[in-house]
């Protein structure tokens, strides 16, 4: 009986966006009526088209539909109950709505502009995915959208479609199974992924870096291993980092992607480190620390993570130490680390990691000791010892001072 009552709600009493009973119906210039909260969210997301007619809105004013509201009030007054908790009337309508969206995206005959408009609609719906619209997940929209991304030809016309699709996919991923990303294990789609990383727009590149981060969280390591072992992908990510400060957003996205590949649990992690070092990881990390360490970085936490990662790699990889000692890298690298030894921040993890990096390098090389002395490390260490840093950090600082003591007479400033 409840199901019969629920399904008896007239279609024109439900909002085309939320598919729920109107609470405050308003009509746009196109003649279409929507629930005010739903259409306001749609417009606030930057959409200036009518969701039903897809016409451009030359006027975004809303006129209260008092007639419709009166009809709904009368209908409810007659005893028709709105069974929202059970969702009887909504289920069938929503399935039809989602199916119509899927049909547009799946059809080879759908115009590019129409597909983009549907993606914008899905993005709007996914903003409230944690409370409703879970049908987007249940009906496999993520797999469909990932297919659109990695089956698209890399042209100027399709780049907007790819951008919208990636935006959409990133909205759906937190509520979906990470196994959906295994679509990238298919060779052809993986090649498209690599080409987009190399030739896509900045928006696409940043979004793909986010995909790499997410893939590294998966307990199934096949995808992250495939990504981490591909030299073309690694080189693209390092190029992003080296692009700082010309494109700081892309550079930071590249850093986060690299850090996720470095830290993810995988049987091939050591090989991945060696691949990254071979492609220039150490020089890129030095550049990033040096450039962002000049002034207070807006993402201080990210900078500290880079220093911590550098410390771990230097501590476990001989090839990392060798790469650091290369002419042109050593001087800049020592300078970058010295700047981080006494850097005021919320904690002293960065200081400790910077001191540890210098300990590793100075223990390895007399030239590194000279660079550290002439770079002003003694002053920084003395300041650090007088600060409120942890006992462990002070112990490391004293160890470095002891290691450098034999070099003091060679420093004219100390004579």
KENU-432835 format. One record per residue (C-alpha): x, y, z; residue in three letters. Coordinates in pm, 1 decimal. Example, Ala and Ser with C-alpha at 12.3 -4.5 7.8 and 13.67 -1.06 7.14 Angstrom:
REM KENU-432835
+----------+----------+----------+-----+
:       px :       py :       pz : res :
+----------+----------+----------+-----+
:   1230.0 :   -450.0 :    780.0 : ALA :
:   1367.0 :   -106.0 :    714.0 : SER :
+----------+----------+----------+-----+
This chain:
REM KENU-432835
+----------+----------+----------+-----+
:       px :       py :       pz : res :
+----------+----------+----------+-----+
:      0.0 :      0.0 :      0.0 : UNK :
:    284.4 :    243.2 :     89.9 : UNK :
:    454.4 :    163.5 :   -238.6 : UNK :
:    134.7 :    239.8 :   -429.1 : UNK :
:     96.7 :    572.3 :   -249.2 : UNK :
:    460.8 :    661.0 :   -308.8 : UNK :
:    452.0 :    586.8 :   -680.3 : UNK :
:    130.3 :    790.0 :   -717.1 : UNK :
:    314.9 :   1121.2 :   -675.4 : UNK :
:    276.1 :   1308.9 :  -1006.5 : UNK :
:    600.5 :   1352.9 :  -1198.5 : UNK :
:    547.2 :   1728.0 :  -1229.8 : UNK :
:    553.3 :   1753.6 :   -847.5 : UNK :
:    921.0 :   1649.5 :   -839.0 : UNK :
:   1229.6 :   1861.1 :   -913.2 : UNK :
:   1417.7 :   1750.2 :  -1230.4 : UNK :
:   1748.7 :   1789.2 :  -1046.2 : UNK :
:   1690.3 :   1633.8 :   -702.7 : UNK :
:   1399.7 :   1412.0 :   -816.7 : UNK :
:   1234.1 :   1493.4 :   -485.9 : UNK :
:    901.2 :   1659.0 :   -404.8 : UNK :
:    919.7 :   2036.1 :   -456.0 : UNK :
:    962.4 :   2235.8 :   -137.2 : UNK :
:   1002.4 :   2578.3 :   -300.1 : UNK :
:    932.4 :   2556.5 :   -676.3 : UNK :
:   1074.3 :   2840.2 :   -889.9 : UNK :
:   1059.9 :   2890.7 :  -1265.3 : UNK :
:   1350.0 :   3006.5 :  -1486.8 : UNK :
:   1335.5 :   3215.0 :  -1805.2 : UNK :
:   1328.2 :   2889.3 :  -2007.2 : UNK :
:    992.7 :   2800.5 :  -1851.9 : UNK :
:   1134.6 :   2505.3 :  -1656.5 : UNK :
:   1057.9 :   2471.2 :  -1285.4 : UNK :
:   1306.8 :   2353.8 :  -1022.8 : UNK :
:   1327.8 :   2335.8 :   -646.8 : UNK :
:   1501.7 :   2656.1 :   -533.2 : UNK :
:   1782.1 :   2488.3 :   -328.1 : UNK :
:   1866.2 :   2254.2 :   -617.9 : UNK :
:   1881.6 :   2519.1 :   -891.3 : UNK :
:   2075.4 :   2756.3 :   -665.1 : UNK :
:   2342.1 :   2486.5 :   -610.7 : UNK :
:   2346.9 :   2424.1 :   -987.8 : UNK :
:   2404.8 :   2792.9 :  -1065.3 : UNK :
:   2656.4 :   2833.4 :   -781.3 : UNK :
:   2866.0 :   2558.9 :   -942.9 : UNK :
:   2914.4 :   2786.0 :  -1245.9 : UNK :
:   2650.8 :   2628.7 :  -1470.6 : UNK :
:   2470.0 :   2892.5 :  -1677.4 : UNK :
:   2246.1 :   2657.6 :  -1872.9 : UNK :
:   1903.7 :   2514.6 :  -1801.3 : UNK :
:   1956.0 :   2152.1 :  -1680.7 : UNK :
:   1654.4 :   2021.1 :  -1874.0 : UNK :
:   1656.2 :   2219.8 :  -2198.5 : UNK :
:   2035.6 :   2279.0 :  -2203.4 : UNK :
:   1961.8 :   2636.3 :  -2320.4 : UNK :
:   2191.0 :   2918.9 :  -2209.4 : UNK :
:   2038.8 :   3126.3 :  -1931.9 : UNK :
:   2037.7 :   3488.4 :  -2043.9 : UNK :
:   1857.4 :   3573.5 :  -1720.8 : UNK :
:   1911.9 :   3378.3 :  -1397.8 : UNK :
:   1623.5 :   3534.3 :  -1207.3 : UNK :
:   1375.2 :   3292.8 :  -1048.2 : UNK :
:   1000.7 :   3338.4 :  -1027.9 : UNK :
:    817.5 :   3151.7 :   -748.8 : UNK :
:    572.3 :   2904.2 :   -901.4 : UNK :
:    284.3 :   2975.8 :   -665.4 : UNK :
:     36.2 :   2774.6 :   -869.6 : UNK :
:    244.3 :   2457.7 :   -846.5 : UNK :
:    307.1 :   2511.3 :   -477.7 : UNK :
:    -68.4 :   2550.1 :   -420.3 : UNK :
:   -139.1 :   2226.7 :   -612.8 : UNK :
:    118.0 :   2035.6 :   -405.3 : UNK :
:    -26.9 :   2173.7 :    -80.6 : UNK :
:   -373.0 :   2062.9 :   -190.7 : UNK :
:   -244.9 :   1719.0 :   -288.3 : UNK :
:    -73.3 :   1673.1 :     48.7 : UNK :
:   -378.0 :   1804.7 :    233.4 : UNK :
:   -587.2 :   1527.9 :     77.8 : UNK :
:   -377.2 :   1272.9 :    263.9 : UNK :
:   -111.2 :   1182.0 :      7.0 : UNK :
:    200.7 :   1109.4 :    210.8 : UNK :
:    554.0 :   1190.6 :     92.4 : UNK :
:    739.2 :    869.1 :    179.6 : UNK :
:   1087.6 :   1015.4 :    153.0 : UNK :
:   1245.2 :    774.1 :    404.5 : UNK :
:   1140.1 :    474.3 :    200.2 : UNK :
:   1217.2 :    632.9 :   -135.0 : UNK :
:    943.7 :    440.6 :   -318.9 : UNK :
:    857.5 :    713.7 :   -564.7 : UNK :
:   1215.7 :    824.4 :   -608.8 : UNK :
:   1381.3 :    495.6 :   -695.4 : UNK :
:   1215.0 :    440.4 :  -1031.1 : UNK :
:   1245.4 :    805.6 :  -1131.3 : UNK :
:   1611.3 :    825.3 :  -1038.7 : UNK :
:   1699.8 :    507.7 :  -1222.9 : UNK :
:   1535.7 :    650.1 :  -1534.6 : UNK :
:   1720.3 :    978.6 :  -1485.1 : UNK :
:   2060.8 :    814.0 :  -1433.0 : UNK :
:   1997.9 :    584.9 :  -1728.8 : UNK :
:   1929.7 :    885.2 :  -1953.0 : UNK :
:   2258.9 :   1041.1 :  -1840.0 : UNK :
:   2446.6 :    717.7 :  -1910.9 : UNK :
:   2288.9 :    687.9 :  -2252.9 : UNK :
:   2421.8 :   1030.2 :  -2351.0 : UNK :
:   2773.8 :    947.4 :  -2231.8 : UNK :
:   2777.6 :    601.8 :  -2390.8 : UNK :
:   2633.9 :    700.3 :  -2727.2 : UNK :
:   2876.4 :    759.5 :  -3013.0 : UNK :
:   2619.1 :    991.7 :  -3164.9 : UNK :
:   2593.5 :   1229.7 :  -2867.6 : UNK :
:   2742.7 :   1570.7 :  -2951.3 : UNK :
:   3053.9 :   1666.5 :  -2755.8 : UNK :
:   2878.3 :   1968.5 :  -2605.8 : UNK :
:   2592.0 :   1751.1 :  -2478.5 : UNK :
:   2832.8 :   1508.6 :  -2310.1 : UNK :
:   3007.3 :   1799.3 :  -2138.4 : UNK :
:   2671.8 :   1930.3 :  -2014.3 : UNK :
:   2582.7 :   1587.3 :  -1874.1 : UNK :
:   2919.1 :   1571.5 :  -1695.7 : UNK :
:   2848.0 :   1911.5 :  -1542.6 : UNK :
:   2516.5 :   1772.7 :  -1419.9 : UNK :
:   2689.7 :   1471.9 :  -1262.9 : UNK :
:   2944.9 :   1698.4 :  -1094.7 : UNK :
:   2657.1 :   1897.8 :   -945.9 : UNK :
:   2483.1 :   1579.6 :   -825.6 : UNK :
:   2805.7 :   1437.6 :   -679.4 : UNK :
:   2848.2 :   1741.8 :   -452.7 : UNK :
:   2589.9 :   1576.8 :   -226.1 : UNK :
:   2698.2 :   1218.5 :   -285.3 : UNK :
:   2757.0 :   1137.3 :     81.0 : UNK :
:   2384.8 :   1184.2 :    158.0 : UNK :
:   2209.5 :   1091.1 :   -165.2 : UNK :
:   2259.9 :   1027.2 :   -538.4 : UNK :
:   2445.4 :    706.2 :   -448.0 : UNK :
:   2294.3 :    562.6 :   -764.1 : UNK :
:   2581.2 :    731.7 :   -952.2 : UNK :
:   2811.2 :    479.3 :   -784.6 : UNK :
:   2578.7 :    179.6 :   -801.7 : UNK :
:   2520.4 :    224.6 :  -1175.5 : UNK :
:   2893.0 :    228.8 :  -1255.0 : UNK :
:   2939.6 :    592.0 :  -1358.4 : UNK :
:   3304.7 :    594.5 :  -1248.1 : UNK :
:   3405.7 :    310.7 :  -1482.1 : UNK :
:   3212.0 :    474.7 :  -1763.8 : UNK :
:   3377.3 :    812.6 :  -1710.1 : UNK :
:   3726.3 :    661.5 :  -1676.5 : UNK :
:   3664.0 :    489.9 :  -2008.3 : UNK :
:   3576.8 :    825.8 :  -2166.6 : UNK :
:   3899.1 :    978.4 :  -2035.7 : UNK :
:   4136.3 :    708.2 :  -2150.0 : UNK :
:   3966.6 :    627.2 :  -2478.5 : UNK :
:   3955.5 :    988.9 :  -2596.8 : UNK :
:   4186.1 :   1103.1 :  -2873.8 : UNK :
:   4423.8 :   1375.9 :  -2763.2 : UNK :
:   4286.5 :   1674.0 :  -2956.6 : UNK :
:   4210.3 :   2031.5 :  -2863.1 : UNK :
:   3837.0 :   1964.7 :  -2902.4 : UNK :
:   3831.5 :   1664.5 :  -2668.3 : UNK :
:   4058.0 :   1819.3 :  -2400.6 : UNK :
:   3760.8 :   2001.2 :  -2242.9 : UNK :
:   3573.9 :   1668.7 :  -2231.3 : UNK :
:   3873.1 :   1503.5 :  -2063.0 : UNK :
:   3902.1 :   1789.6 :  -1811.5 : UNK :
:   3533.5 :   1764.3 :  -1717.1 : UNK :
:   3553.0 :   1384.4 :  -1702.4 : UNK :
:   3853.9 :   1392.2 :  -1469.1 : UNK :
:   3681.6 :   1645.5 :  -1245.2 : UNK :
:   3381.5 :   1415.6 :  -1237.8 : UNK :
:   3590.3 :   1102.3 :  -1170.5 : UNK :
:   3770.6 :   1266.0 :   -877.3 : UNK :
:   3430.8 :   1348.1 :   -725.4 : UNK :
:   3319.8 :    984.2 :   -751.3 : UNK :
:   3643.5 :    806.5 :   -651.8 : UNK :
:   3613.3 :    861.9 :   -271.9 : UNK :
:   3282.3 :    671.1 :   -274.7 : UNK :
:   3387.1 :    398.9 :   -519.4 : UNK :
:   3605.6 :     91.7 :   -524.7 : UNK :
:   3968.8 :    169.1 :   -613.5 : UNK :
:   3962.2 :   -140.8 :   -832.3 : UNK :
:   3783.2 :     73.3 :  -1091.8 : UNK :
:   4120.5 :    236.9 :  -1157.6 : UNK :
:   4252.7 :    -97.9 :  -1281.8 : UNK :
:   4113.7 :      3.8 :  -1619.5 : UNK :
:   4458.4 :    161.0 :  -1657.5 : UNK :
:   4618.9 :   -183.1 :  -1656.6 : UNK :
:   4492.1 :   -216.8 :  -2014.7 : UNK :
:   4786.1 :   -128.9 :  -2236.9 : UNK :
:   4604.7 :    107.1 :  -2473.0 : UNK :
:   4445.7 :    305.0 :  -2189.0 : UNK :
:   4778.6 :    317.4 :  -2005.5 : UNK :
:   4940.3 :    467.8 :  -2315.9 : UNK :
:   4667.2 :    733.8 :  -2326.8 : UNK :
:   4731.5 :    801.4 :  -1956.9 : UNK :
:   5101.4 :    859.7 :  -2027.8 : UNK :
:   5030.5 :   1080.7 :  -2328.9 : UNK :
:   4789.9 :   1296.0 :  -2126.5 : UNK :
:   5052.8 :   1336.5 :  -1854.0 : UNK :
:   5294.8 :   1457.9 :  -2118.9 : UNK :
:   5069.1 :   1658.5 :  -2352.1 : UNK :
:   4748.2 :   1735.4 :  -2159.8 : UNK :
:   4640.3 :   2074.6 :  -2029.0 : UNK :
:   4756.0 :   2184.9 :  -1683.8 : UNK :
:   4413.6 :   2095.2 :  -1542.1 : UNK :
:   4446.4 :   1743.9 :  -1683.9 : UNK :
:   4800.9 :   1701.5 :  -1553.0 : UNK :
:   4705.8 :   1810.3 :  -1200.5 : UNK :
:   4404.7 :   1576.9 :  -1201.2 : UNK :
:   4614.8 :   1281.9 :  -1322.6 : UNK :
:   4863.4 :   1347.2 :  -1040.5 : UNK :
:   4566.8 :   1311.9 :   -803.9 : UNK :
:   4478.6 :    982.4 :   -973.6 : UNK :
:   4835.0 :    858.1 :   -914.1 : UNK :
:   4806.8 :    951.6 :   -545.5 : UNK :
:   4480.8 :    760.5 :   -515.6 : UNK :
:   4617.6 :    457.5 :   -704.7 : UNK :
:   4908.7 :    434.7 :   -460.6 : UNK :
:   4658.9 :    389.2 :   -174.2 : UNK :
:   4516.8 :     72.4 :   -325.7 : UNK :
:   4597.4 :   -257.5 :   -157.0 : UNK :
:   4630.9 :   -406.4 :   -503.5 : UNK :
:   4975.4 :   -286.8 :   -604.9 : UNK :
:   4968.1 :   -381.7 :   -972.8 : UNK :
:   4869.1 :    -34.5 :  -1089.1 : UNK :
:   5100.2 :    167.1 :   -863.4 : UNK :
:   5384.2 :    -69.4 :   -956.9 : UNK :
:   5310.8 :    -24.1 :  -1327.2 : UNK :
:   5308.3 :    354.8 :  -1284.6 : UNK :
:   5618.9 :    359.9 :  -1064.6 : UNK :
:   5819.5 :    148.7 :  -1308.5 : UNK :
:   5739.9 :    357.4 :  -1616.3 : UNK :
:   6020.6 :    599.9 :  -1696.9 : UNK :
:   5802.1 :    824.6 :  -1913.9 : UNK :
:   5560.0 :    884.1 :  -1626.6 : UNK :
:   5839.4 :    941.6 :  -1376.3 : UNK :
:   6008.2 :   1190.7 :  -1606.7 : UNK :
:   5682.2 :   1379.0 :  -1658.7 : UNK :
:   5629.0 :   1409.8 :  -1281.9 : UNK :
:   5986.1 :   1529.5 :  -1226.9 : UNK :
:   5940.3 :   1785.0 :  -1504.7 : UNK :
:   5639.0 :   1920.0 :  -1316.4 : UNK :
:   5848.2 :   1961.7 :  -1000.4 : UNK :
:   6125.3 :   2136.1 :  -1191.9 : UNK :
:   5867.5 :   2381.7 :  -1327.0 : UNK :
:   5845.6 :   2559.2 :   -991.1 : UNK :
:   5772.7 :   2851.4 :   -948.1 : UNK :
:   5643.5 :   2908.1 :  -1303.0 : UNK :
:   5353.2 :   2675.2 :  -1229.5 : UNK :
:   5339.0 :   2616.1 :   -854.6 : UNK :
:   5006.8 :   2426.3 :   -862.3 : UNK :
:   5136.8 :   2170.4 :  -1112.5 : UNK :
:   5470.9 :   2150.2 :   -932.4 : UNK :
:   5303.6 :   2071.9 :   -599.9 : UNK :
:   5077.8 :   1814.6 :   -767.3 : UNK :
:   5388.7 :   1647.0 :   -910.3 : UNK :
:   5555.6 :   1646.8 :   -568.3 : UNK :
:   5253.3 :   1482.4 :   -406.1 : UNK :
:   5237.7 :   1217.7 :   -678.8 : UNK :
:   5609.1 :   1140.6 :   -643.8 : UNK :
:   5583.3 :   1122.8 :   -264.2 : UNK :
:   5292.4 :    880.2 :   -292.0 : UNK :
:   5498.3 :    654.9 :   -520.8 : UNK :
:   5797.3 :    673.3 :   -284.9 : UNK :
:   5600.0 :    592.1 :     28.7 : UNK :
:   5350.9 :    333.5 :    -99.3 : UNK :
:   5400.2 :    -23.3 :     21.5 : UNK :
:   5517.1 :   -238.6 :   -265.7 : UNK :
:   5751.4 :   -527.4 :   -326.8 : UNK :
:   5917.9 :   -325.9 :   -603.0 : UNK :
:   5965.7 :    -10.2 :   -393.1 : UNK :
:   6347.1 :    -29.5 :   -399.8 : UNK :
:   6344.1 :    -62.3 :   -778.7 : UNK :
:   6105.2 :    233.9 :   -797.8 : UNK :
:   6344.5 :    446.3 :   -590.9 : UNK :
:   6632.4 :    354.7 :   -819.2 : UNK :
:   6426.8 :    439.1 :  -1127.8 : UNK :
:   6338.8 :    779.4 :   -983.3 : UNK :
:   6697.9 :    851.0 :   -884.7 : UNK :
:   6812.3 :    756.2 :  -1233.4 : UNK :
:   6557.9 :    997.9 :  -1383.9 : UNK :
:   6680.2 :   1289.2 :  -1166.7 : UNK :
:   6477.5 :   1268.6 :   -843.6 : UNK :
:   6752.6 :   1403.8 :   -617.3 : UNK :
:   6815.3 :   1714.0 :   -828.9 : UNK :
:   6440.1 :   1780.3 :   -850.3 : UNK :
:   6399.3 :   1750.0 :   -472.6 : UNK :
:   6692.9 :   1983.1 :   -415.4 : UNK :
:   6543.7 :   2237.6 :   -655.4 : UNK :
:   6206.0 :   2220.4 :   -485.9 : UNK :
:   6348.6 :   2260.0 :   -133.4 : UNK :
:   6573.7 :   2545.6 :   -243.7 : UNK :
:   6303.7 :   2734.6 :   -433.1 : UNK :
:   6020.6 :   2691.0 :   -182.7 : UNK :
:   6247.7 :   2729.2 :    119.3 : UNK :
:   6344.7 :   3084.8 :     24.1 : UNK :
:   6021.2 :   3216.0 :    174.5 : UNK :
:   5745.3 :   3076.1 :    387.4 : UNK :
:   5573.6 :   2824.8 :    167.1 : UNK :
:   5191.7 :   2817.6 :    165.7 : UNK :
:   5215.5 :   2441.4 :    202.4 : UNK :
:   5477.6 :   2405.2 :    473.0 : UNK :
:   5370.4 :   2047.6 :    543.2 : UNK :
:   5449.5 :   1944.2 :    185.5 : UNK :
:   5796.7 :   2096.9 :    205.6 : UNK :
:   5868.8 :   1906.3 :    527.3 : UNK :
:   5749.0 :   1582.6 :    363.9 : UNK :
:   5996.4 :   1634.7 :     78.4 : UNK :
:   6285.7 :   1680.1 :    323.6 : UNK :
:   6175.9 :   1371.3 :    518.4 : UNK :
:   6159.5 :   1169.6 :    197.5 : UNK :
:   6504.8 :   1291.9 :     93.7 : UNK :
:   6640.7 :   1184.6 :    432.9 : UNK :
:   6497.2 :    833.2 :    395.9 : UNK :
:   6627.6 :    790.0 :     41.6 : UNK :
:   6978.3 :    913.4 :    129.0 : UNK :
:   6982.0 :    680.8 :    429.2 : UNK :
:   6895.8 :    371.6 :    223.7 : UNK :
:   7039.2 :    429.9 :   -124.2 : UNK :
:   7403.0 :    459.7 :   -227.5 : UNK :
:   7296.6 :    579.2 :   -571.3 : UNK :
:   7105.0 :    865.3 :   -404.8 : UNK :
:   7422.9 :    979.2 :   -229.4 : UNK :
:   7612.5 :    955.0 :   -556.5 : UNK :
:   7345.9 :   1160.2 :   -735.1 : UNK :
:   7366.8 :   1425.5 :   -462.9 : UNK :
:   7744.9 :   1453.5 :   -503.9 : UNK :
:   7717.1 :   1543.9 :   -871.2 : UNK :
:   7873.5 :   1879.3 :   -956.5 : UNK :
:   7603.7 :   2145.7 :   -955.9 : UNK :
:   7376.2 :   1949.9 :   -725.7 : UNK :
:   7599.2 :   1925.2 :   -417.1 : UNK :
:   7649.5 :   2298.4 :   -364.6 : UNK :
:   7281.5 :   2379.9 :   -419.8 : UNK :
:   7170.9 :   2082.7 :   -213.9 : UNK :
:   7384.9 :   2170.3 :     87.2 : UNK :
:   7263.3 :   2530.3 :     64.9 : UNK :
:   6900.1 :   2413.5 :     55.7 : UNK :
:   6944.7 :   2188.2 :    360.2 : UNK :
:   7125.8 :   2455.2 :    562.4 : UNK :
:   6830.1 :   2688.4 :    509.1 : UNK :
:   6605.7 :   2423.0 :    660.1 : UNK :
:   6819.4 :   2348.4 :    969.2 : UNK :
:   6679.7 :   2637.1 :   1172.1 : UNK :
:   6346.9 :   2704.4 :   1010.1 : UNK :
:   6070.1 :   2824.4 :   1238.2 : UNK :
:   5767.6 :   2597.5 :   1203.8 : UNK :
:   5505.7 :   2418.6 :   1413.0 : UNK :
:   5755.3 :   2142.2 :   1501.2 : UNK :
:   6120.2 :   2057.8 :   1445.5 : UNK :
:   6076.4 :   1753.7 :   1220.3 : UNK :
:   6209.5 :   1952.9 :    926.8 : UNK :
:   6514.2 :   2060.9 :   1125.3 : UNK :
:   6586.8 :   1706.9 :   1235.4 : UNK :
:   6555.2 :   1568.7 :    881.1 : UNK :
:   6774.8 :   1846.7 :    739.6 : UNK :
:   7043.8 :   1780.1 :   1000.8 : UNK :
:   7024.7 :   1405.4 :    934.6 : UNK :
:   7065.0 :   1463.6 :    559.8 : UNK :
:   7374.1 :   1676.1 :    625.8 : UNK :
:   7512.7 :   1412.1 :    861.5 : UNK :
:   7477.2 :   1143.5 :    595.1 : UNK :
:   7637.4 :   1359.5 :    325.0 : UNK :
:   7919.0 :   1501.7 :    538.6 : UNK :
:   8007.6 :   1157.9 :    669.0 : UNK :
:   8035.8 :   1046.2 :    307.1 : UNK :
:   8234.3 :   1336.5 :    160.1 : UNK :
:   8498.8 :   1587.9 :    263.6 : UNK :
:   8375.0 :   1819.5 :    -10.6 : UNK :
:   8027.1 :   1811.2 :    146.1 : UNK :
:   8181.2 :   1917.5 :    478.5 : UNK :
:   8355.5 :   2209.4 :    310.8 : UNK :
:   8035.1 :   2317.8 :    141.0 : UNK :
:   7850.2 :   2299.0 :    472.4 : UNK :
:   8115.2 :   2502.3 :    659.8 : UNK :
:   8132.2 :   2776.0 :    396.9 : UNK :
:   7754.6 :   2772.3 :    366.0 : UNK :
:   7715.8 :   2882.9 :    729.1 : UNK :
:   7609.0 :   2558.4 :    892.4 : UNK :
:   7794.1 :   2632.5 :   1217.3 : UNK :
:   7581.6 :   2937.0 :   1295.3 : UNK :
:   7261.5 :   2748.5 :   1213.3 : UNK :
:   7356.8 :   2455.7 :   1436.9 : UNK :
:   7442.5 :   2684.3 :   1729.2 : UNK :
:   7107.8 :   2859.1 :   1693.3 : UNK :
:   6936.2 :   2522.4 :   1681.6 : UNK :
:   7109.1 :   2410.4 :   2004.1 : UNK :
:   6979.3 :   2722.1 :   2181.9 : UNK :
:   6624.1 :   2668.0 :   2059.1 : UNK :
:   6335.2 :   2465.2 :   2204.1 : UNK :
:   6384.2 :   2177.0 :   1960.7 : UNK :
:   6368.3 :   1814.1 :   2073.2 : UNK :
:   6651.6 :   1636.2 :   2254.0 : UNK :
:   6691.2 :   1403.2 :   1955.5 : UNK :
:   6738.1 :   1696.1 :   1716.9 : UNK :
:   6997.0 :   1854.9 :   1948.9 : UNK :
:   7183.1 :   1524.4 :   1970.4 : UNK :
:   7197.8 :   1507.5 :   1589.6 : UNK :
:   7318.7 :   1868.9 :   1577.6 : UNK :
:   7602.8 :   1793.4 :   1822.1 : UNK :
:   7701.8 :   1488.2 :   1615.8 : UNK :
:   7725.9 :   1706.3 :   1304.7 : UNK :
:   7928.9 :   1969.7 :   1489.1 : UNK :
:   8171.5 :   1699.4 :   1605.9 : UNK :
:   8202.8 :   1567.5 :   1250.1 : UNK :
:   8280.3 :   1917.0 :   1118.4 : UNK :
:   8524.2 :   2011.5 :   1396.4 : UNK :
:   8829.1 :   1899.0 :   1195.5 : UNK :
:   8731.8 :   2146.4 :    924.7 : UNK :
:   8706.5 :   2457.9 :   1142.1 : UNK :
:   9066.0 :   2582.7 :   1096.6 : UNK :
:   9008.2 :   2581.7 :    719.9 : UNK :
:   8723.7 :   2828.6 :    759.6 : UNK :
:   8867.4 :   3183.8 :    758.4 : UNK :
:   8565.0 :   3306.4 :    953.4 : UNK :
:   8662.8 :   3079.4 :   1243.1 : UNK :
:   9026.3 :   3196.7 :   1265.9 : UNK :
+----------+----------+----------+-----+
